[in-house]
Amino acid sequence: MKRVLTPVQPSDSFRQQLRTNLELAGQQQAAQRAMRLQRPAYLNYWVLGAAALGVTVAAGSMIAWAIRSRVLPHS
C-alpha cells in the first residue's frame, strides 16, 4: 500500500483557503440557527378558525336545545 500511495503535504494556500471556507460555513450555520430561534412561532390560522367555528356551532346548538326544551311541552 505504501508503494502505491505516497504521502502528500497540502500547500499553504490550500490550507488557508480551506480554513477560510470552514470559518464561513460555520458563520452561515450560526446565522441560520439564530434566524430559526428569532422567528416567531407559526400560528396556523386555519386550525384556529376551524376551532372557533366548532365552538360557535356547539354553543349555538346548546342555546337552540335550551330554547326548544322550554318552548315545547314535554311528552
C-alpha positions as CSV (number, residue, x, y, z in Angstrom):
1,M,0.0,0.0,0.0
2,K,2.9,2.4,0.8
3,R,4.3,1.8,-2.6
4,V,1.1,2.8,-4.3
5,L,0.0,5.7,-2.1
6,T,2.6,8.4,-1.3
7,P,2.0,10.9,1.4
8,V,1.1,14.4,0.2
9,Q,1.5,17.7,2.0
10,P,-1.1,20.3,1.1
11,S,0.2,23.7,0.1
12,D,-0.1,26.7,2.4
13,S,-2.6,28.4,0.1
14,F,-4.8,25.3,0.1
15,R,-4.8,25.1,3.8
16,Q,-5.6,28.8,4.2
17,Q,-8.4,28.6,1.6
18,L,-9.8,25.5,3.5
19,R,-9.6,27.4,6.8
20,T,-11.4,30.4,5.4
21,N,-14.2,28.3,3.8
22,L,-14.7,26.3,7.0
23,E,-15.0,29.6,9.0
24,L,-17.5,31.0,6.5
25,A,-19.6,27.8,6.6
26,G,-19.6,27.9,10.4
27,Q,-20.7,31.5,10.4
28,Q,-23.5,30.7,8.0
29,Q,-24.7,27.9,10.1
30,A,-24.7,30.0,13.2
31,A,-26.6,32.7,11.4
32,Q,-29.2,30.2,10.2
33,R,-29.6,28.8,13.8
34,A,-30.1,32.3,15.1
35,M,-32.7,33.1,12.4
36,R,-34.6,29.9,13.4
37,L,-34.6,30.9,17.1
38,Q,-35.7,34.5,16.3
39,R,-38.6,33.6,14.1
40,P,-41.9,33.8,15.9
41,A,-43.9,30.7,16.4
42,Y,-46.0,29.9,13.4
43,L,-49.7,30.1,14.1
44,N,-51.9,28.1,11.8
45,Y,-54.9,30.4,11.3
46,W,-56.9,27.7,9.5
47,V,-56.9,25.5,12.6
48,L,-57.7,28.4,14.8
49,G,-60.6,29.4,12.6
50,A,-61.9,25.8,12.5
51,A,-61.8,25.6,16.3
52,A,-63.6,28.9,16.7
53,L,-66.3,27.7,14.2
54,G,-66.7,24.5,16.1
55,V,-67.1,26.3,19.4
56,T,-69.6,28.6,17.9
57,V,-71.7,25.8,16.4
58,A,-71.6,23.9,19.7
59,A,-72.7,27.0,21.7
60,G,-75.4,27.7,19.1
61,S,-76.6,24.1,19.4
62,M,-76.8,24.3,23.2
63,I,-78.7,27.5,23.1
64,A,-81.1,26.1,20.5
65,W,-81.7,23.0,22.6
66,A,-82.3,25.1,25.7
67,I,-84.8,27.3,24.0
68,R,-86.6,24.3,22.4
69,S,-86.8,22.4,25.6
70,R,-88.5,25.4,27.3
71,V,-90.9,26.2,24.4
72,L,-92.0,22.6,23.6
73,P,-94.0,20.8,26.2
74,H,-92.6,17.5,27.5
75,S,-94.3,14.3,26.3
